[in-house]
Amino acid sequence: MKLLIRAIVTLLLAWTGFATVATDQLTPVVTTGAGPVQGVMEHGGIHTFKGIRYGAPPVGDLRFKPPVAPLPWTDVDATTEFGAQAVQSDDPGPSSYGPGQSEDSLFLNVWTPGLDDRKRPVMFWIHGGAWSYGSGAQPMYHGDNLARQGDVVVVTVNHRLNVFGYLHLGDILGPEYAESGVAGMLDLVLALQWVRDNIEQFGGNSDNVTVFGESGGGLKISHLLAMPPAEGLFHKAIIQSGPGLAAVSREDGNRLAGNLFERLGIDPREPEALKTVDAMAVFQAQQGRFAPVLNDSSLPRDPFVPDAPPGAAGIPLMIGTNKDEGTFFMRGDPLFGKWTDADFVRLSEEALGDRAPRYIQLMRETFPSYSPTHLVTGIRTSSTWIGSINLAERKLAQSDAPVYMYMLQWESPVNNGMMRAAHAIDLPLVFNTVPAGASLVGTGPEPQLLADQMSAAWIEFARHGDPNARDLPYWPAYDTGNRATMLFNTESRVENDPYDEIRELLQSR
């Protein structure tokens, strides 16, 4: 019977236009709560399932509403190609790592060493891209290396973004749309519920789930920790370069929604038009920052203002940044590489007011080799860094689970080293996908050395809630006394309270 199913799936793949997969490359069929799926064996025996549908298409009557489970299916679904990514640009054509973009984007991917009862740790990746773009199918996020290296199950996910995920309509259109401002976050909740209900069929342990994410993925994890519907769905959290302290106010959400109605020419008293207007028209009409909006039920408070949310209690946390986050964000400025000392002084004063003179002095003393451009980008870096420390301190105040702090100090050689330890260079190091991330980290022994260290620490944290791994010095938990921080480099080390004077200044008010 299994051989017959495999033969049928292979024929279906050919008939539907997908690349034909040899039957000996297909995985066994796995029965999920919605229906049977079958993936492929890839990269040294890793069972890979791409594009598993976890939610019904959020279109028509479901547009801007909480996701719902998909309709069940009975035929074997050939999950051998990635699903569509969320709408995120004016060009809906295919991308380099997926079949293009669509409102119908609620798909996840699974990499597992075995379809057995081993109950492996689950590493659930939430992609970056702020709240606006990204995909769980990007080559740097492929989970086969982590799955093989650590005997873990890796899950990546697509979900609604930008205006489709975070348009607050509850105060304009009423209770039916009360959750529209967090629809994209509720997609993630539904995906985590899928993991809870199905991951043991893929060799995973639903009682040992770690959420990890970088940049926008870290922001999303910060918010998940404050969402009552997410409680109990994950057990550890890793926030990489993305501390999310506050959500969007309802007032700001209402303002953005009003602007959208006006630009679309839709009367708010006729909401049916929202269900049928072209998706690209909606995307092009958005203006402003669409991000999770506070509501009374699923996001009733800011994530980490003024303190840690109750949902974060008992969850071990690893959090950190890269030494030069700001170069990534500011590299497109025409003045990048041309800023002067006077620019550094002026921009520091704009950002820090009366604290600027001391900040300028400390930055020049701490980083004497930095050009004015790198000092300017340090202003942006400081915001992410101090936000991560503030989040960690507020989490520590719950006193019921450890926090581990890190900083990636290794400087990438790409672009003649101009980017230094930029935002996002940790991605191929954590996933151990250096070739796929060569544009960020280059090639050669150094990035692979970092990848071996960082991926091992992430795996250990997912397994035990403690990142101490072989080939790393002992990594103590963080506290406000010692502030022990792992500094990842070609020779990684732990330092207590790195850049302490800058930290103290930035935290002073």
C-alpha positions as CSV (number, residue, x, y, z in Angstrom):
1,M,0.0,0.0,0.0
2,K,2.8,2.5,0.9
3,L,4.5,1.8,-2.4
4,L,1.2,2.4,-4.2
5,I,0.8,5.7,-2.4
6,R,4.3,6.8,-3.3
7,A,3.7,5.9,-7.0
8,I,0.5,7.9,-7.0
9,V,2.2,10.9,-5.4
10,T,5.0,10.8,-8.0
11,L,2.5,10.9,-10.8
12,L,0.5,13.7,-9.2
13,L,3.7,15.7,-8.9
14,A,4.3,15.3,-12.6
15,W,0.7,16.0,-13.6
16,T,0.6,19.2,-11.6
17,G,3.7,20.7,-13.0
18,F,6.1,20.1,-10.1
19,A,9.5,18.6,-10.5
20,T,9.2,14.9,-10.5
21,V,10.6,13.2,-7.4
22,A,11.9,9.7,-7.6
23,T,9.9,7.3,-5.4
24,D,13.0,6.3,-3.5
25,Q,13.4,10.0,-2.5
26,L,9.9,10.3,-1.0
27,T,9.4,10.1,2.8
28,P,6.8,7.8,4.3
29,V,3.3,9.3,4.5
30,V,2.6,11.2,7.7
31,T,-0.9,11.7,8.9
32,T,-1.6,15.1,10.3
33,G,-4.7,16.4,12.0
34,A,-5.9,17.8,8.6
35,G,-4.7,15.1,6.3
36,P,-1.8,13.0,5.1
37,V,1.4,14.6,3.8
38,Q,4.5,13.3,2.1
39,G,7.8,15.0,1.7
40,V,11.2,14.2,0.4
41,M,14.5,12.8,1.7
42,E,17.2,15.5,1.4
43,H,20.7,16.3,2.4
44,G,21.9,13.2,4.1
45,G,18.7,11.5,5.1
46,I,16.8,14.5,6.6
47,H,13.0,14.1,6.1
48,T,11.9,17.4,4.6
49,F,8.3,18.6,4.3
50,K,7.8,21.9,2.5
51,G,4.6,23.9,2.3
52,I,2.4,22.1,4.8
53,R,-0.8,24.0,5.0
54,Y,-1.6,25.0,8.6
55,G,-4.4,27.5,8.0
56,A,-7.2,28.1,5.6
57,P,-6.6,30.8,2.9
58,P,-7.2,34.1,4.7
59,V,-9.1,35.7,1.8
60,G,-12.6,36.9,1.2
61,D,-14.6,36.6,4.4
62,L,-11.4,35.7,6.3
63,R,-9.3,38.7,5.2
64,F,-8.1,40.6,8.2
65,K,-9.6,38.0,10.6
66,P,-8.1,35.4,12.9
67,P,-6.9,32.4,11.0
68,V,-8.8,29.1,11.0
69,A,-7.7,25.6,10.5
70,P,-7.7,24.3,6.9
71,L,-10.4,22.1,5.5
72,P,-9.4,18.5,6.0
73,W,-8.1,16.5,3.0
74,T,-8.0,12.8,2.4
75,D,-5.6,12.4,-0.6
76,V,-1.9,12.5,0.2
77,D,-0.6,16.1,-0.1
78,A,2.8,16.2,-1.8
79,T,4.7,18.6,0.5
80,T,7.8,18.9,-1.7
81,E,7.7,22.5,-2.7
82,F,7.6,25.6,-0.5
83,G,4.3,27.4,-0.1
84,A,3.7,31.0,-1.1
85,Q,5.2,33.8,0.9
86,A,3.0,36.6,2.3
87,V,2.2,39.6,0.1
88,Q,5.2,42.0,0.6
89,S,6.0,43.9,-2.5
90,D,4.4,45.5,-5.5
91,D,5.8,42.6,-7.7
92,P,3.8,39.4,-7.0
93,G,6.1,37.3,-9.2
94,P,8.1,34.3,-8.1
95,S,11.0,34.9,-5.7
96,S,14.4,33.2,-5.6
97,Y,13.3,30.9,-2.8
98,G,9.7,30.2,-3.3
99,P,6.7,30.2,-5.7
100,G,6.0,33.9,-5.2
101,Q,3.6,35.8,-2.9
102,S,-0.1,35.5,-2.1
103,E,-2.6,36.2,0.6
104,D,-2.9,32.4,0.7
105,S,0.5,32.0,2.6
106,L,-0.3,30.0,5.8
107,F,2.3,27.3,5.2
108,L,5.1,25.8,7.3
109,N,8.1,23.6,6.7
110,V,9.5,20.7,8.7
111,W,13.0,19.2,8.7
112,T,13.4,16.1,10.9
113,P,16.0,13.3,11.3
114,G,13.4,10.7,11.7
115,L,9.7,9.9,11.7
116,D,9.8,7.9,14.9
117,D,9.0,8.3,18.6
118,R,12.4,9.9,19.7
119,K,10.6,13.1,20.8
120,R,13.3,15.5,19.7
121,P,13.5,19.1,20.8
122,V,11.6,21.4,18.4
123,M,13.2,24.6,17.1
124,F,10.4,26.8,15.7
125,W,11.9,29.7,13.6
126,I,10.1,33.0,13.0
127,H,11.6,34.9,10.1
128,G,12.8,38.5,10.2
129,G,11.9,41.4,7.9
130,A,10.4,43.7,10.5
131,W,6.6,43.3,10.3
132,S,6.6,43.7,6.6
133,Y,8.5,41.1,4.6
134,G,10.4,37.8,4.7
135,S,9.7,34.1,4.3
136,G,10.5,30.9,6.2
137,A,11.8,29.4,2.9
138,Q,14.9,31.6,2.6
139,P,17.9,29.3,1.9
140,M,19.7,30.5,5.1
141,Y,16.8,29.2,7.1
142,H,16.8,25.7,5.7
143,G,16.8,23.4,8.7
144,D,18.6,20.3,7.4
145,N,22.0,21.2,9.0
146,L,20.5,22.0,12.4
147,A,18.3,18.8,12.3
148,R,21.3,16.6,11.5
149,Q,23.8,18.3,13.8
150,G,21.6,18.4,16.9
151,D,19.1,15.6,16.3
152,V,16.3,18.2,16.5
153,V,13.2,19.0,14.5
154,V,13.2,22.4,12.8
155,V,10.0,24.2,11.8
156,T,9.9,27.4,9.7
157,V,6.7,29.3,9.0
158,N,5.1,31.9,6.7
159,H,2.4,34.2,8.1
160,R,0.5,37.4,7.2
161,L,2.6,40.6,7.2
162,N,2.2,44.4,6.9
163,V,-1.3,45.7,6.3
164,F,-2.7,42.2,5.9
165,G,-1.4,41.1,9.3
166,Y,-1.8,44.2,11.4
167,L,-4.6,46.4,10.1
168,H,-6.6,47.4,13.2
169,L,-10.3,47.5,12.3
170,G,-12.0,46.6,15.6
171,D,-12.9,50.1,16.6
172,I,-14.1,51.0,13.1
173,L,-16.0,47.8,12.0
174,G,-16.9,46.3,15.3
175,P,-16.4,43.0,17.2
176,E,-16.1,40.9,14.0
177,Y,-12.7,42.5,13.4
178,A,-11.6,42.8,17.0
179,E,-8.5,40.7,16.3
180,S,-7.5,42.1,12.9
181,G,-4.6,44.2,14.4
182,V,-2.9,41.0,15.5
183,A,-4.0,38.6,12.7
184,G,-0.4,38.0,11.7
185,M,0.5,37.1,15.3
186,L,-2.5,34.8,15.5
187,D,-1.2,33.0,12.4
188,L,1.9,32.2,14.5
189,V,-0.2,31.0,17.3
190,L,-2.1,28.7,15.0
191,A,1.2,27.4,13.6
192,L,2.4,26.7,17.1
193,Q,-0.9,24.9,17.8
194,W,-0.2,22.8,14.7
195,V,3.2,21.9,16.2
196,R,1.5,21.0,19.5
197,D,-1.0,18.7,17.8
198,N,1.2,17.2,15.1
199,I,4.9,17.4,15.7
200,E,5.2,14.0,17.4
201,Q,4.2,12.4,14.1
202,F,7.4,14.0,12.8
203,G,9.7,12.8,15.6
204,G,9.4,15.9,17.7
205,N,8.4,16.7,21.3
206,S,5.5,19.0,21.7
207,D,6.5,19.6,25.3
208,N,9.9,20.9,24.3
209,V,9.4,23.7,21.8
210,T,11.8,26.6,21.4
211,V,10.8,29.7,19.5
212,F,13.7,31.6,17.9
213,G,13.9,34.5,15.6
214,E,16.0,37.4,14.4
215,S,15.1,41.1,13.9
216,G,11.4,41.1,13.1
217,G,11.3,37.5,14.3
218,G,12.6,38.6,17.7
219,L,10.0,41.3,17.8
220,K,7.3,38.7,17.2
221,I,8.6,36.5,19.9
222,S,8.6,39.4,22.3
223,H,4.9,39.9,21.5
224,L,4.1,36.2,21.7
225,L,5.4,36.2,25.3
226,A,2.6,38.8,26.1
227,M,-0.2,37.0,24.2
228,P,-2.5,34.8,26.4
229,P,-3.5,32.6,23.4
230,A,0.2,31.7,23.0
231,E,0.7,30.5,26.6
232,G,1.8,26.9,26.9
233,L,2.6,26.5,23.2
234,F,6.4,27.0,23.6
235,H,8.8,26.5,26.5
236,K,12.0,28.5,25.6
237,A,12.7,31.6,23.6
238,I,15.6,33.1,21.7
239,I,15.5,36.7,20.6
240,Q,18.2,37.7,18.2
241,S,18.7,41.5,17.5
242,G,14.9,42.1,17.9
243,P,13.8,43.3,21.3
244,G,10.1,44.2,21.2
245,L,9.1,46.3,24.2
246,A,5.9,48.0,23.1
247,A,3.0,47.4,20.7
248,V,1.1,49.9,18.6
249,S,-1.6,51.8,20.5
250,R,-5.2,51.6,19.4
251,E,-5.2,55.3,18.6
252,D,-2.4,54.8,16.2
253,G,-4.0,51.7,14.8
254,N,-7.2,53.6,14.2
255,R,-5.3,56.4,12.4
256,L,-3.6,54.0,10.1
257,A,-6.9,52.3,9.3
258,G,-8.6,55.6,8.6
259,N,-5.8,56.6,6.2
260,L,-6.2,53.2,4.4
261,F,-9.9,53.6,3.9
262,E,-9.4,57.1,2.5
263,R,-6.6,56.0,0.1
264,L,-8.7,53.1,-1.2
265,G,-11.8,55.3,-1.5
266,I,-13.8,52.9,0.7
267,D,-16.6,54.1,3.0
268,P,-16.0,52.5,6.4
269,R,-19.7,52.0,6.7
270,E,-19.5,49.5,3.8
271,P,-16.9,47.0,5.0
272,E,-17.9,44.4,2.4
273,A,-15.7,46.3,-0.1
274,L,-12.6,45.3,2.0
275,K,-13.2,41.7,1.2
276,T,-13.1,42.0,-2.5
277,V,-10.6,44.9,-3.3
278,D,-7.5,43.7,-5.1
279,A,-4.7,42.6,-2.7
280,M,-2.1,44.7,-4.5
281,A,-4.3,47.7,-4.2
282,V,-4.5,47.2,-0.5
283,F,-0.8,46.7,-0.3
284,Q,0.0,49.8,-2.3
285,A,-2.5,51.9,-0.3
286,Q,-0.8,51.3,3.1
287,Q,1.1,54.1,4.7
288,G,2.9,54.0,8.0
289,R,4.1,51.2,10.3
290,F,1.8,48.3,10.5
291,A,2.6,46.2,13.6
292,P,0.6,44.4,16.3
293,V,-2.0,46.6,17.9
294,L,-3.2,46.3,21.5
295,N,-6.6,44.8,22.1
296,D,-8.6,43.5,25.0
297,S,-8.0,39.8,24.6
298,S,-5.1,38.5,22.6
299,L,-2.7,41.4,23.2
300,P,-4.0,43.2,26.3
301,R,-0.7,44.9,27.2
302,D,2.7,46.0,25.9
303,P,5.1,43.1,25.7
304,F,7.8,44.5,28.0
305,V,6.6,47.9,29.2
306,P,6.8,48.6,32.1
307,D,7.7,45.0,33.1
308,A,7.7,41.5,31.8
309,P,4.3,40.0,30.9
310,P,2.9,37.1,32.9
311,G,3.1,34.9,29.9
312,A,6.9,35.1,30.0
313,A,7.1,33.5,33.5
314,G,9.0,30.3,33.6
315,I,10.4,30.5,30.1
316,P,14.2,30.5,29.8
317,L,15.4,33.2,27.5
318,M,18.5,33.8,25.4
319,I,18.9,37.2,24.0
320,G,21.6,39.2,22.2
321,T,22.8,41.5,19.5
322,N,25.6,42.0,17.0
323,K,28.2,44.6,17.7
324,D,27.5,46.8,14.7
325,E,23.8,46.3,14.0
326,G,23.4,49.8,12.5
327,T,25.6,49.3,9.4
328,F,23.0,47.0,7.9
329,F,20.2,49.5,8.2
330,M,22.2,52.6,7.2
331,R,24.2,51.1,4.4
332,G,21.8,52.5,1.8
333,D,22.2,56.1,2.9
334,P,24.1,58.2,0.3
335,L,26.3,59.4,3.1
336,F,27.3,56.0,4.3
337,G,31.1,56.0,4.3
338,K,31.1,59.8,4.0
339,W,29.8,60.9,7.4
340,T,32.1,63.2,9.3
341,D,32.9,63.8,13.0
342,A,30.5,66.8,12.9
343,D,27.7,64.5,11.6
344,F,28.4,62.1,14.5
345,V,28.1,65.0,17.0
346,R,25.0,66.4,15.5
347,L,23.2,63.0,15.2
348,S,24.2,62.0,18.7
349,E,22.7,65.3,20.0
350,E,19.5,64.6,18.1
351,A,19.2,61.1,19.5
352,L,20.4,61.6,23.1
353,G,20.0,65.3,24.0
354,D,22.0,66.3,27.1
355,R,23.5,62.9,27.3
356,A,25.2,63.3,23.9
357,P,28.6,64.8,25.0
358,R,29.3,61.9,27.4
359,Y,28.1,59.4,24.7
360,I,30.4,60.9,22.1
361,Q,33.3,60.8,24.4
362,L,32.7,57.1,25.4
363,M,32.2,55.9,21.9
364,R,35.4,57.5,20.7
365,E,37.3,56.1,23.6
366,T,35.7,52.6,23.4
367,F,36.1,52.3,19.6
368,P,39.2,54.3,18.7
369,S,39.6,52.7,15.3
370,Y,36.0,53.5,14.2
371,S,35.5,55.9,11.3
372,P,32.9,58.6,11.7
373,T,30.5,56.4,9.6
374,H,30.9,53.5,12.1
375,L,30.4,55.9,15.0
376,V,27.2,57.2,13.4
377,T,25.8,53.7,12.7
378,G,26.6,53.0,16.4
379,I,23.8,55.2,17.4
380,R,21.3,52.8,15.7
381,T,23.2,49.9,17.2
382,S,22.9,51.3,20.7
383,S,19.1,51.3,20.4
384,T,18.9,47.6,19.7
385,W,21.5,46.7,22.2
386,I,20.1,48.7,25.1
387,G,16.6,47.5,24.2
388,S,17.8,43.9,24.6
389,I,19.3,44.6,27.9
390,N,16.2,46.3,29.2
391,L,14.1,43.4,28.1
392,A,16.5,41.0,29.8
393,E,16.4,42.9,33.0
394,R,12.6,43.0,33.1
395,K,12.5,39.3,32.4
396,L,15.0,38.6,35.2
397,A,12.7,40.4,37.6
398,Q,10.3,37.5,37.3
399,S,13.0,35.4,39.0
400,D,11.8,32.1,37.8
401,A,13.8,31.2,34.7
402,P,17.4,31.9,33.5
403,V,18.4,34.5,31.0
404,Y,21.5,34.2,28.8
405,M,23.0,37.3,27.1
406,Y,25.3,37.2,24.1
407,M,26.9,39.6,21.6
408,L,28.4,38.6,18.2
409,Q,31.6,40.6,17.9
410,W,33.1,38.8,14.9
411,E,33.4,41.2,11.9
412,S,32.5,39.9,8.5
413,P,35.1,40.4,5.7
414,V,32.4,41.1,3.1
415,N,32.6,44.5,1.4
416,N,36.2,45.0,2.7
417,G,34.9,44.7,6.2
418,M,32.9,47.9,6.0
419,M,29.8,46.3,7.5
420,R,31.8,44.9,10.5
421,A,29.5,42.8,12.9
422,A,26.3,43.9,11.1
423,H,22.7,43.1,11.7
424,A,21.7,39.7,10.2
425,I,25.2,38.1,9.9
426,D,24.2,35.8,12.7
427,L,21.6,34.0,10.5
428,P,23.9,31.6,8.6
429,L,25.9,31.1,11.7
430,V,23.0,30.0,13.8
431,F,21.5,27.8,11.1
432,N,25.0,26.5,10.1
433,T,24.3,27.5,6.5
434,V,27.4,29.5,5.7
435,P,27.4,28.8,1.9
436,A,23.9,30.1,1.6
437,G,24.8,33.2,3.7
438,A,28.1,33.9,1.9
439,S,26.9,37.4,0.9
440,L,26.7,38.3,4.6
441,V,29.7,36.4,6.1
442,G,32.0,35.5,3.2
443,T,33.7,32.1,2.9
444,G,36.6,30.3,4.5
445,P,37.3,28.9,7.9
446,E,36.3,31.8,10.2
447,P,32.5,32.0,9.4
448,Q,32.4,28.2,9.7
449,L,34.1,28.3,13.0
450,L,31.5,30.8,14.3
451,A,28.7,28.7,12.8
452,D,30.0,25.6,14.6
453,Q,30.0,27.5,17.9
454,M,26.7,29.3,17.6
455,S,24.6,26.5,16.1
456,A,25.8,24.2,18.9
457,A,24.8,26.7,21.6
458,W,21.4,27.3,20.1
459,I,20.8,23.5,19.9
460,E,21.9,23.0,23.5
461,F,19.6,25.8,24.6
462,A,16.7,24.2,22.7
463,R,17.4,20.9,24.3
464,H,18.1,21.9,27.9
465,G,17.4,25.6,28.4
466,D,21.1,26.1,28.9
467,P,23.4,27.1,25.9
468,N,26.6,25.7,27.3
469,A,28.1,23.6,24.5
470,R,31.4,21.9,23.8
471,D,34.1,24.1,22.4
472,L,32.7,27.2,24.2
473,P,33.9,28.6,27.5
474,Y,31.5,28.3,30.4
475,W,28.5,30.6,29.9
476,P,26.9,31.8,33.1
477,A,23.3,33.0,33.3
478,Y,22.9,36.8,33.1
479,D,22.1,38.8,36.2
480,T,22.2,42.5,37.0
481,G,25.2,42.0,39.3
482,N,27.7,40.4,36.9
483,R,25.9,40.8,33.6
484,A,27.9,37.9,32.1
485,T,27.8,38.1,28.3
486,M,29.1,35.5,25.8
487,L,31.1,37.4,23.2
488,F,31.1,35.3,20.0
489,N,34.3,35.6,18.0
490,T,37.0,33.4,16.6
491,E,38.1,33.0,20.2
492,S,34.8,33.4,22.1
493,R,34.9,34.5,25.7
494,V,32.6,35.6,28.5
495,E,32.9,39.2,29.7
496,N,31.0,40.8,32.6
497,D,29.1,43.9,31.6
498,P,30.8,44.8,28.3
499,Y,30.8,48.5,27.4
500,D,29.5,49.2,30.9
501,E,29.9,52.9,30.9
502,I,27.9,53.2,27.6
503,R,25.2,50.9,29.0
504,E,24.9,53.0,32.2
505,L,24.6,56.2,30.2
506,L,22.0,54.8,27.9
507,Q,19.9,53.5,30.8
508,S,20.1,56.8,32.7
509,R,17.1,59.0,32.6
